Amino acid sequence: MPIRLDHVMHLLSTLAQEENLRVAVKESLKGGLLTGMVAAAGGLLGGPPGLAVGGAVGGALAAWSSAGRFKSVATIILEMDHTQQLQLYNAVWSILEGITADDLVTLQALVRGDAMMRRMLLDALVGYVQKDMGMTILD
């Protein structure tokens, strides 16, 4: 019997949470642009010292403006629509197809006991989030 979709999503969400996987939600580029613009303005107004102050102020503004705009991969998995969940399920199916688990607890225990399977699932999850969803995983 195939492993249920909701069990796989819960398993992947748990793994992502345990690994503290997070993504930037289009904020890193905006923060970099803001920092650069404020640093350039500071450099034009105050020369080299103004450049340093502008970079520091720009970085602080970028950090403040992007606060709370990073999401955990666990949250993203739970917020996926059904089509995305099916795509992710298919992406990890080759890893799980030989497993017989009737419930989520058994599935989690099997994955926790096999470090290689855990790594393969995490690699597949990261690959899906980066390639198919176009998001950047933060270290």
Helices and strands as residue ranges (DSSP letters): H 5-18, E 22-24, H 28-65, E 70-72, H 73-79, H 82-96, H 104-112, H 115-127, I 128-132, E 136-138
